[in-house]
Amino acid sequence: MYLGFRGTMNFSRQLILISVFLSVFSSAVLALGTTHSIQIKADHAELDEKSGITTYSGDVELDQGQLSIKADKVVIKTSNHQVTEVIATGKPASYIDKDNGNPLLAKSRTIRYQLSEDIIQLIDDASLEQGGSTITGDHIDYDLKSRKVKARGDTSNGSKNTRVNVIIPVKKDNDANQ
């Protein structure tokens, strides 16, 4: 079902669907563990209540507090009115978290955020930047709780261009004394 003002739905039906969207988003706020509301901008939105899947497409921007996701398409999966997974796709899709004073920037063609495990998977042409350090590869898993990163290249085609690449900046003398 397409939600939009140009659609053929009558006004009362639009209000009902908007209230359903708001209940899904209020669940998302609780599931993400923050008091900030979620704001989503997209060209199109589609909700499938039976499957618990909401799809946004066309220049999607999702913002919640210090968290920002930009993508061509974002799919939000819910179960029992709780967000379980967010999948963003683009060329590239990006995830930015500025919450801890040390911004995290993640980019890839597919970003899969599994909320129950608090893991971000970056799939296909992945990069992760934080504190001046950068890691790139075909696939990166980032565990937000333990702050562990696992990366791998794509060795299926034998190309050395798809190996994991890590850049660690040199600390200045002033930084080393602190």
MIZALO-921696 format. One line per 5 residues: for each residue x, y, z of N, C-alpha, C. Coordinates in Angstrom, 3 decimals, always signed. Layout:
REM residues N
X:Y:Z:X:Y:Z:X:Y:Z; ...
END
This chain:
REM residues 178
+0.843:-1.161:+0.000:+0.000:+0.000:+0.000:+0.894:+1.231:+0.000; +0.674:+2.168:-0.868:+1.471:+3.377:-0.977:+0.825:+4.474:-0.146; +1.628:+5.123:+0.695:+1.117:+6.225:+1.498:+1.542:+7.531:+0.853; +0.611:+8.370:+0.544:+0.945:+9.653:-0.047:-0.300:+10.479:-0.226; -0.123:+11.768:-0.330:-1.265:+12.652:-0.477:-1.878:+12.573:-1.863
-1.133:+12.044:-2.833:-1.663:+11.912:-4.181:-2.450:+10.623:-4.351; -2.429:+9.752:-3.312:-3.102:+8.461:-3.391:-4.612:+8.615:-3.431; -5.280:+7.488:-3.555:-6.732:+7.513:-3.669:-7.412:+7.193:-2.349; -6.631:+7.026:-1.259:-7.232:+6.723:+0.032:-7.986:+7.935:+0.564; -9.065:+7.684:+1.273:-9.785:+8.805:+1.859:-9.065:+9.287:+3.113
-9.465:+10.431:+3.620:-8.759:+11.093:+4.710:-8.764:+10.252:+5.985; -9.884:+9.646:+6.353:-9.940:+8.866:+7.595:-9.021:+7.648:+7.523; -8.940:+7.026:+6.380:-8.042:+5.870:+6.218:-6.587:+6.314:+6.342; -6.262:+7.489:+5.807:-4.903:+8.013:+5.943:-4.577:+8.256:+7.414; -5.527:+8.777:+8.179:-5.283:+9.020:+9.600:-5.038:+7.710:+10.350
-5.791:+6.678:+10.013:-5.597:+5.376:+10.649:-4.204:+4.844:+10.334; -3.795:+4.929:+9.077:-2.473:+4.436:+8.695:-1.361:+5.251:+9.346; -1.559:+6.542:+9.460:-0.563:+7.383:+10.126:-0.439:+6.977:+11.590; -1.562:+6.681:+12.254:-1.493:+6.259:+13.654:-0.775:+4.917:+13.787; -0.965:+4.012:+12.813:-0.236:+2.739:+12.827:+1.260:+3.002:+12.677
+1.638:+3.889:+11.752:+3.046:+4.239:+11.583:+3.611:+4.808:+12.872; +2.847:+5.689:+13.524:+3.335:+6.297:+14.760:+3.528:+5.253:+15.849; +2.648:+4.252:+15.919:+2.827:+3.211:+16.935:+4.080:+2.385:+16.635; +4.343:+2.121:+15.364:+5.568:+1.407:+14.994:+6.787:+2.243:+15.383; +6.741:+3.550:+15.122:+7.882:+4.402:+15.428:+8.080:+4.568:+16.920
+6.988:+4.638:+17.699:+7.167:+4.745:+19.140:+7.818:+3.479:+19.670; +7.497:+2.327:+19.097:+8.172:+1.085:+19.467:+9.638:+1.155:+19.101; +9.937:+1.740:+17.948:+11.321:+1.858:+17.511:+12.127:+2.711:+18.479; +11.531:+3.774:+18.974:+12.229:+4.642:+19.926:+12.572:+3.851:+21.176; +11.612:+3.072:+21.700:+11.882:+2.277:+22.884:+12.909:+1.203:+22.603
+12.841:+0.585:+21.424:+13.764:-0.493:+21.092:+15.188:+0.020:+20.930; +15.352:+1.241:+20.456:+16.688:+1.783:+20.263:+17.249:+2.366:+21.554; +16.453:+2.377:+22.622:+16.948:+2.779:+23.926:+17.255:+4.252:+24.026; +16.460:+5.089:+23.436:+16.698:+6.516:+23.499:+15.380:+7.246:+23.682; +15.480:+8.472:+24.120:+14.269:+9.266:+24.298:+14.001:+10.159:+23.092
+14.858:+10.097:+22.098:+14.678:+10.919:+20.909:+13.675:+10.275:+19.955; +12.845:+11.099:+19.366:+11.900:+10.573:+18.380:+12.633:+10.305:+17.065; +12.019:+9.481:+16.231:+12.592:+9.141:+14.939:+11.922:+9.997:+13.880; +12.717:+10.568:+12.996:+12.183:+11.319:+11.865:+12.674:+10.639:+10.598; +11.738:+10.295:+9.717:+12.089:+9.633:+8.463:+11.539:+10.453:+7.313
+12.404:+10.722:+6.351:+12.003:+11.399:+5.119:+12.299:+10.456:+3.964; +11.343:+10.315:+3.057:+11.528:+9.440:+1.904:+10.537:+9.841:+0.825; +10.806:+9.404:-0.398:+9.870:+9.667:-1.492:+8.640:+8.778:-1.394; +8.817:+7.549:-0.858:+7.711:+6.592:-0.765:+7.806:+5.832:+0.550; +6.649:+5.416:+1.073:+6.597:+4.576:+2.269:+5.524:+3.513:+2.075
+5.839:+2.306:+2.542:+4.899:+1.199:+2.403:+4.932:+0.361:+3.682; +3.754:+0.070:+4.246:+3.650:-0.708:+5.463:+2.883:-1.986:+5.186; +3.458:-3.119:+5.590:+2.781:-4.411:+5.523:+2.576:-4.860:+6.964; +1.377:-4.626:+7.492:+1.093:-4.921:+8.897:+1.237:-6.400:+9.223; +0.833:-7.271:+8.333:+0.898:-8.711:+8.605:+2.334:-9.184:+8.782
+3.217:-8.739:+7.938:+4.610:-9.193:+8.020:+5.444:-8.352:+8.984; +4.953:-7.179:+9.376:+5.715:-6.303:+10.261:+6.863:-5.608:+9.558; +6.722:-5.407:+8.256:+7.798:-4.788:+7.474:+7.338:-3.446:+6.927; +8.129:-2.416:+7.188:+7.893:-1.090:+6.638:+9.052:-0.765:+5.714; +8.742:-0.316:+4.500:+9.775:-0.027:+3.511:+9.691:+1.432:+3.101
+10.827:+2.107:+3.136:+10.956:+3.489:+2.674:+11.894:+3.476:+1.481; +11.553:+4.220:+0.452:+12.431:+4.245:-0.715:+12.491:+5.646:-1.294; +13.589:+5.903:-1.991:+13.790:+7.191:-2.642:+14.403:+8.216:-1.722; +15.710:+8.335:-1.715:+16.432:+9.355:-0.947:+15.987:+9.363:+0.515; +16.157:+8.231:+1.178:+15.678:+8.061:+2.546:+16.658:+8.683:+3.536
+16.106:+9.429:+4.490:+16.884:+10.004:+5.586:+16.186:+9.643:+6.886; +16.884:+8.902:+7.752:+16.353:+8.517:+9.050:+17.233:+9.161:+10.103; +16.638:+9.946:+10.989:+17.381:+10.630:+12.047:+16.738:+10.341:+13.387; +17.579:+10.057:+14.386:+17.124:+9.883:+15.756:+18.237:+10.345:+16.671; +18.053:+11.504:+17.284:+19.099:+12.052:+18.145:+20.380:+12.249:+17.364
+21.447:+11.605:+17.805:+22.755:+11.721:+17.157:+22.981:+10.668:+16.076; +21.955:+9.828:+15.822:+22.041:+8.757:+14.840:+21.411:+9.203:+13.527; +22.085:+8.904:+12.419:+21.576:+9.279:+11.098:+21.872:+8.153:+10.110; +20.850:+7.774:+9.323:+21.017:+6.799:+8.251:+20.530:+7.438:+6.964; +21.342:+7.352:+5.924:+20.960:+7.853:+4.604:+21.113:+6.705:+3.617
+20.071:+6.509:+2.773:+20.092:+5.363:+1.866:+19.090:+5.567:+0.740; +19.200:+4.718:-0.270:+18.197:+4.703:-1.337:+16.926:+4.002:-0.856; +17.123:+3.007:+0.050:+15.990:+2.232:+0.553:+16.286:+1.797:+1.985; +15.273:+1.888:+2.855:+15.397:+1.414:+4.228:+14.206:+0.517:+4.523; +14.498:-0.679:+5.034:+13.457:-1.629:+5.430:+13.561:-1.798:+6.945
+12.436:-1.593:+7.642:+12.392:-1.758:+9.086:+11.509:-2.965:+9.389; +12.105:-3.948:+10.077:+11.366:-5.160:+10.432:+10.985:-5.088:+11.904; +9.729:-5.441:+12.203:+9.257:-5.419:+13.578:+8.642:-6.768:+13.941; +8.651:-7.042:+15.237:+7.990:-8.215:+15.785:+7.401:-7.794:+17.126; +6.115:-8.024:+17.314:+5.421:-7.601:+18.539:+5.630:-6.110:+18.818
+5.550:-5.307:+17.794:+5.690:-3.853:+17.855:+7.061:-3.399:+18.343; +8.072:-4.248:+18.198:+9.448:-3.892:+18.519:+10.288:-4.009:+17.257; +11.108:-3.010:+16.988:+11.993:-3.060:+15.831:+13.055:-4.120:+16.087; +13.216:-5.045:+15.141:+14.205:-6.112:+15.284:+15.402:-5.905:+14.367; +15.154:-5.279:+13.208:+16.232:-5.124:+12.232:+15.951:-3.931:+11.326
+17.010:-3.220:+10.994:+16.935:-2.127:+10.021:+17.941:-2.462:+8.924; +17.470:-2.477:+7.671:+18.345:-2.766:+6.538:+18.312:-1.560:+5.601; +19.475:-0.973:+5.367:+19.588:+0.188:+4.479:+20.440:-0.210:+3.279; +19.977:+0.154:+2.090:+20.752:-0.128:+0.880:+20.925:+1.152:+0.082; +22.057:+1.258:-0.586:+22.341:+2.443:-1.394:+23.681:+2.307:-2.081
+24.089:+3.374:-2.721:+25.358:+3.387:-3.462:+26.206:+4.578:-3.031; +26.696:+4.652:-1.836:+26.497:+3.725:-0.729:+25.392:+4.204:+0.210; +25.030:+3.351:+1.149:+24.195:+3.744:+2.290:+25.156:+4.163:+3.391; +24.719:+5.073:+4.266:+25.611:+5.516:+5.336:+24.897:+5.512:+6.683; +25.697:+5.270:+7.728:+25.240:+5.247:+9.113:+26.199:+6.138:+9.878
+25.673:+7.145:+10.557:+26.514:+8.060:+11.336:+25.988:+8.093:+12.756; +26.879:+7.882:+13.729:+26.521:+7.964:+15.140:+27.480:+8.943:+15.802; +26.948:+10.096:+16.227:+27.772:+11.134:+16.847:+27.586:+11.166:+18.358; +26.978:+10.124:+18.925:+26.556:+10.134:+20.317:+27.688:+10.159:+21.326; +28.783:+9.505:+21.056:+29.821:+9.365:+22.079:+30.947:+10.404:+21.979
+30.782:+11.449:+21.207:+31.822:+12.457:+21.071:+32.932:+12.052:+20.120; +32.917:+10.810:+19.672:+33.890:+10.297:+18.720:+33.093:+9.692:+17.566; +32.664:+10.519:+16.607:+31.717:+10.078:+15.579:+32.150:+8.806:+14.855; +31.156:+7.961:+14.610:+31.343:+6.729:+13.868:+30.656:+6.901:+12.523; +31.385:+6.663:+11.432:+30.825:+6.747:+10.090:+30.999:+5.393:+9.422
+29.874:+4.789:+9.043:+29.898:+3.498:+8.356:+29.232:+3.664:+6.999; +29.840:+3.057:+5.968:+29.283:+3.115:+4.617:+29.419:+1.754:+3.957; +28.413:+1.386:+3.182:+28.474:+0.193:+2.341:+27.231:+0.164:+1.469; +27.187:-0.797:+0.573:+25.999:-0.919:-0.277:+24.808:-1.446:+0.519; +25.080:-2.269:+1.542:+24.026:-2.766:+2.435:+24.491:-2.613:+3.873
+23.647:-2.000:+4.688:+23.905:-1.881:+6.122:+22.768:-2.608:+6.831; +23.129:-3.590:+7.630:+22.129:-4.360:+8.381:+22.389:-4.123:+9.862; +21.419:-3.507:+10.553:+21.533:-3.231:+11.985:+20.595:-4.180:+12.717; +21.181:-5.149:+13.433:+20.405:-6.121:+14.192:+20.319:-5.625:+15.630; +19.143:-5.116:+16.009:+18.998:-4.462:+17.293:+19.146:-5.398:+18.478
+18.645:-6.617:+18.387:+18.714:-7.533:+19.528:+20.159:-7.880:+19.875; +21.010:-7.953:+18.877:+22.413:-8.279:+19.090:+23.291:-7.032:+19.138; +22.741:-5.882:+18.795:+23.466:-4.609:+18.741:+24.688:-4.719:+17.832; +24.443:-5.291:+16.639:+25.507:-5.494:+15.654:+25.138:-4.787:+14.359; +26.121:-4.099:+13.787:+25.963:-3.496:+12.468:+26.805:-4.311:+11.499
+26.175:-4.780:+10.427:+26.895:-5.490:+9.369:+26.959:-4.576:+8.155; +28.158:-4.381:+7.641:+28.382:-3.608:+6.429:+28.752:-4.596:+5.339; +27.942:-4.645:+4.298:+28.099:-5.678:+3.281:+28.306:-5.033:+1.913; +29.390:-5.407:+1.240:+29.709:-4.967:-0.117:+30.251:-3.539:-0.134; +31.541:-3.428:-0.386:+32.231:-2.137:-0.459:+32.083:-1.367:+0.857
+32.501:-2.007:+1.953:+32.275:-1.495:+3.299:+33.443:-0.651:+3.803; +33.097:+0.376:+4.592:+34.125:+1.169:+5.272:+33.588:+1.624:+6.622; +34.501:+1.729:+7.587:+34.170:+2.146:+8.941:+35.243:+3.116:+9.389; +34.826:+4.304:+9.806:+35.770:+5.341:+10.228:+35.404:+5.825:+11.618; +36.419:+5.934:+12.486:+36.215:+6.488:+13.812:+37.562:+6.907:+14.385
+37.612:+8.086:+14.975:+38.830:+8.561:+15.628:+40.016:+8.669:+14.707; +39.787:+8.915:+13.421:+40.868:+9.032:+12.453:+41.294:+7.699:+11.850; +40.849:+6.588:+12.435:+41.166:+5.266:+11.894:+40.104:+4.858:+10.882; +40.540:+4.120:+9.865:+39.631:+3.652:+8.826:+39.911:+2.197:+8.533; +38.846:+1.421:+8.347:+38.984:+0.042:+7.907:+38.022:-0.157:+6.737
+38.518:-0.786:+5.679:+37.679:-1.060:+4.513:+37.806:-2.536:+4.151; +36.783:-3.048:+3.517:+36.769:-4.433:+3.078:+35.442:-4.738:+2.410; +35.252:-5.979:+2.061:+33.991:-6.367:+1.437:+32.889:-6.512:+2.474; +33.254:-6.943:+3.706:+32.267:-7.200:+4.752:+32.867:-6.818:+6.098; +32.144:-6.008:+6.864:+32.598:-5.607:+8.191:+31.447:-5.836:+9.168
+31.743:-6.519:+10.282:+30.788:-6.663:+11.387:+31.299:-5.804:+12.531; +30.417:-4.966:+13.093:+30.807:-4.115:+14.212:+29.849:-4.367:+15.362; +30.368:-4.908:+16.466:+29.585:-5.169:+17.661:+29.612:-3.895:+18.504; +28.471:-3.238:+18.598:+28.404:-1.960:+19.295:+28.603:-2.098:+20.803; +28.188:-3.222:+21.388:+28.340:-3.424:+22.833:+29.803:-3.629:+23.210
+30.450:-4.572:+22.556:+31.837:-4.898:+22.908:+32.851:-4.039:+22.157; +32.374:-3.295:+21.158:+33.217:-2.436:+20.329:+34.284:-3.256:+19.591; +33.878:-4.445:+19.106:+34.766:-5.311:+18.340:+34.402:-5.225:+16.867; +35.441:-5.243:+16.034:+35.273:-5.173:+14.590:+35.879:-6.422:+13.955; +35.139:-7.020:+13.035:+35.651:-8.134:+12.228:+35.464:-7.724:+10.775
+36.526:-7.835:+9.992:+36.456:-7.442:+8.579:+37.048:-8.540:+7.714; +36.537:-8.625:+6.499:+37.108:-9.569:+5.537:+36.963:-8.991:+4.132; +37.877:-9.404:+3.293:+37.813:-9.027:+1.894:+37.032:-10.068:+1.117; +36.897:-9.845:-0.156:+36.214:-10.800:-1.027:+37.279:-11.534:-1.813; +37.575:-12.735:-1.396:+38.624:-13.517:-2.058:+38.067:-14.421:-3.142
+36.791:-14.328:-3.411:+36.178:-15.230:-4.392:+36.672:-14.976:-5.810; +37.071:-13.733:-6.105:+37.535:-13.457:-7.465:+39.058:-13.347:-7.560; +39.766:-13.568:-6.443:+41.223:-13.562:-6.461:+41.847:-12.186:-6.583; +41.069:-11.142:-6.530:+41.592:-9.787:-6.680:+42.157:-9.274:-5.362; +43.329:-8.672:-5.421:+43.916:-8.096:-4.213:+43.244:-6.782:-3.837
+42.454:-6.203:-4.726:+41.775:-4.938:-4.435:+40.665:-5.102:-3.407; +40.258:-6.333:-3.123:+39.174:-6.546:-2.182:+39.673:-7.046:-0.826; +40.938:-6.906:-0.558:+41.483:-7.278:+0.740:+41.095:-6.227:+1.772; +41.211:-6.577:+3.044:+40.950:-5.634:+4.127:+42.085:-4.617:+4.161; +41.725:-3.345:+4.305:+42.707:-2.269:+4.372:+42.440:-1.472:+5.648
+43.475:-1.288:+6.472:+43.347:-0.575:+7.734:+44.296:+0.608:+7.736; +43.796:+1.772:+8.130:+44.625:+2.967:+8.264:+44.518:+3.431:+9.714; +45.670:+3.476:+10.391:+45.727:+3.930:+11.777:+46.589:+5.186:+11.785; +46.022:+6.321:+12.182:+46.794:+7.562:+12.135:+47.878:+7.601:+13.219; +48.933:+8.341:+12.926:+50.013:+8.541:+13.883:+49.531:+9.550:+14.917
+49.742:+9.217:+16.194:+49.352:+10.153:+17.250:+50.400:+11.249:+17.343; +49.939:+12.474:+17.546:+50.850:+13.603:+17.752:+51.425:+13.505:+19.168; +52.556:+14.158:+19.399:+53.191:+14.131:+20.704:+52.249:+14.620:+21.801; +51.453:+15.636:+21.520:+50.517:+16.166:+22.497:+49.495:+15.111:+22.896; +49.039:+14.295:+21.902:+48.050:+13.256:+22.174:+48.664:+12.111:+22.970
+49.943:+11.796:+22.737:+50.605:+10.683:+23.382:+50.784:+10.927:+24.887; +50.913:+12.194:+25.301:+51.114:+12.537:+26.708:+49.823:+12.547:+27.495; +48.698:+12.434:+26.839:+47.424:+12.510:+27.555:+46.910:+11.158:+27.899
END
